[in-house]
Amino acid sequence: MNDNLDQLLKNLKLKGIAACIERELARAIKNDTSHSELLERLLREEYLYRQQKSLQYRIKRACFPELWSLETFPFDKQPGVQPATIRQLAQLDFVATAENLVFIGPTGVGKSGLASSIVRKALENGYRGLFVKAQELFDEMYSSIADRSSRRLINRLMNIDVLLIDEMGYLNLQPQQSNLFFKLMDERYRRKATIITTNLEYDEWYDFLGRKKMVEALLDRIRHHCTTIRIDGPSLRTPAE
């Protein structure tokens, strides 16, 4: 490859082609490949390169604490989960129809791992996703109330195709935080998919969210067009004997 071609590829930011062009040119000479076939191979390499870089960017922006995937989840150690059910959810029909998923179960049974794996699958299919701990989300909501940036926060979260709120539990919330959470879920309702993991049954949400009428309206929106997965199985964090 000559210097002019190298510079053109850099100027056009065709990094995928730049990485493979010498190999593909050698292959074309050896196999007497047609110009159209060579061009197709180069463009395919560029496309695959950009797809991979885009996925890496989306994964980074999703803020996963751990990179779970359905291929690495230990289904054999968690009899409380039906693999077929999870793999069906990973077909992402619920994302296209803006439905919700709620994982309910004790600590350590794999709720976060399964939810993260499904979000990872969404990222691989071009969707935008975000993992956020419930406590961190409510802390950010409280800060946004103080500096009057709540609208910007909700707008940012509305841009997320699949929002994973992890570890909804016995949180110490102010009424303003509960109200803002209701507003977020109300705006995402039937517009964007939300996944929630929690160790609480739905009737226990009243204890930490407060106002009965507001919680009833919140649960009405979350549970309408929602799949609830209850995991009753052993903790995956139990040390091996």
N, C-alpha and C positions, 0 to 999 in steps of 0.2 A: 504494500500500500504506500503510495507516494505522499509527500508532505501536504500537497494541495488537498487531496482527498481527506486526509486526516484532519486538516484544519476546517474543511467544510462540515465534516461530521460533528466536530466540536461546536462550531458556530450554530449549527442547526439543532444541537443538543440531542443527537441521535446516538445515545450511549449504548443502546442495545445492539445497533448495527456495528458501531465501532468495536465492540467487544468480540464480535464474531466474524467480521468481514474477511480477515485473512484466512480463517478456516474455511469459510464458504467459498472464497475465490479459489483456494487450492482444490476444494471438492469439485467446483464447477469445471476447472481445467482438467482434472483427472477423469471426470465422468462425461465430459463434453456436454455440460448442462446448457440448456437454452437460456437466453437472456431473461425471458419472462419467468422461468422457473427460479433462476437465481434471485431476481427481484422479489418474487413471492417469498422465498426463504428468508431474505434479509428483512423484509417488512414484518414477517411473522415473528422473527426474533425480537424486533423492536417492540411489537405489540405485547409479547409475553414479558419483556423487560419492564415495560410501563405498567402492566397489570400487577406484576410482583411488587414494584416500588409503591404503587398506589395502595396495595394491601398492607404493606409494611407501615405506611403512613397512617392508615386507618386503625391498625392495631395499636400503634403508638398513641394515637389520639384517644383510643378507647380506655386507656389507663387501667388495664387489667393488673391486679396484683400478682396473678399467676396465669401462665398461658395454658389453660386447659383446652382440650379438644375431645370430640366424641371418640376419636381413635385411641386416646390414651386414658379415658375415664375407666376406672376399675369396676365395670359392671359385675364381674364375677364375685366381687367382695361386698356388693350391696344388693341383696335379694329383695329389698324394699322398692326397687325400681324396675320397671319393665323396659328393657332396651328398645323394644319395638315402638313403644309410645314416644320415647325421647327422639328416636330417629325420625318418626313421623313429624314431630314438632320441628325438627331440623330441616324439614322440607320448606319451612318458612312461609307456609300459607297464612299463618297468623300475622306476619309482618305485612303482607300485601293487603290484608283485610283490616289492619289496625286493631287487632285483638290483643288481649293481655294474657300473660302466664303468671301464675302464682305458685311458688314452691313452698310447701309447709312441712316442717319437720324439726326434730331436735337438732342441737348443735352437732356438727361433724358428720352428718349423714351424706353430704355431697351436694347439697342444694346449690351452693355458690359455684361449684365445679360444673354441674350440669347446666346451670343458667349461663355461665360464661362460655361454655362450649357451644351453646345455641347462638349466642351473640357472635362468637368467632365465625360460625358458619354464615351468619348474616353479613359479616364483613367480607368474607370470601366471595359473596355474591353481590358486592358493590354497595351494600347499605352502610350507613353511618351508625356506629354504636358507641355507648358510653357505659362504663362500670363506675358506680359511685356507692360508697357506704352510706347507709341511711343517716347515720349520725353526722357525717361530713356534709351531706346534702342539707340537713336541717340547720347545721351551723352556718352554712353559706346563706341559707334563707334568712337566718337571724341577722347576719351581717348586711344582707341586701336591704333589709327593712331599715336598719340604722342609717345607711348612706343613700337610701331611696333609689336603689338600683334593681329593685325586685322585677320590674318590667323587663329589664335587659336580661336578667337571669332566666326568666321564663321563656323569653324569646330564644335564648341560646339553647335551652333544653328542648324547645319545640323543633329545633333543627335536627335533632337526633332521631333517626328512624327507629332504633331499638334502645330504649333506656332501661338499664338494669339497676334497680335499687336494692342493695344487698343488706341483709340483717335488719329488717324492720322488727323492732322489739320493744322492750320496756325502756323507752327513751323519756327523758325529762324535758317536755316541750312547753313552750309558751303558746298561748292562744294564737298569737300572730303567725307562728310557724305552722301550726295546724291549718290555719286559714290559707296560708300561701301554698301549702302542699295540696289542699283541696283545689285551689285555683289551677295549679299545674296539672293535676289529674283531670280536671274538668276540661281544660283546653286540649289535652292530649286525647281525650275520649273520642273514639271513632276517627281520629286523625293519625295517631302514631301508636305503635306497639310499645307496651311497657311490661317489663318482667320484674317481679318482686320476690325476694326470698325472705322468709320469716319463720320464727319458731312459735308464732301465735296463731291460734284459730281466729277466724273472722270476728267472732263475738267478743274476743279479748282486745280488739282494736279500740274499743271505747275507752279502755283504761288509760291509754297513753295519748290518744288523740283528743279526748275531752268531749266537747259538745255533741250530745246524742243525735240531734237533727243533722248536724253537719256530717258526722260519721256515717249515718244512714245514707245520706246523699252520696258520700264518697264511695262507700261499698257498693251502692247501686251502680255507679259508673264503672268501678273496677271489675265487678263480677259479671256485668252484662257483656256478653261476647268474650268470655274468659275461660281458660283451661286451668283448673287447679290440680296440681300434682302433690299428693300427700305421701311423704316418704317415712315409712315405719320400718326401720332397719338398724343395723349396728353402726356405731361410729367408725368412720374410716381413719380416725386419728388414734385409735387404740393401738398401743405399741405391740409389735409382734412378740409372742412368747418365745 
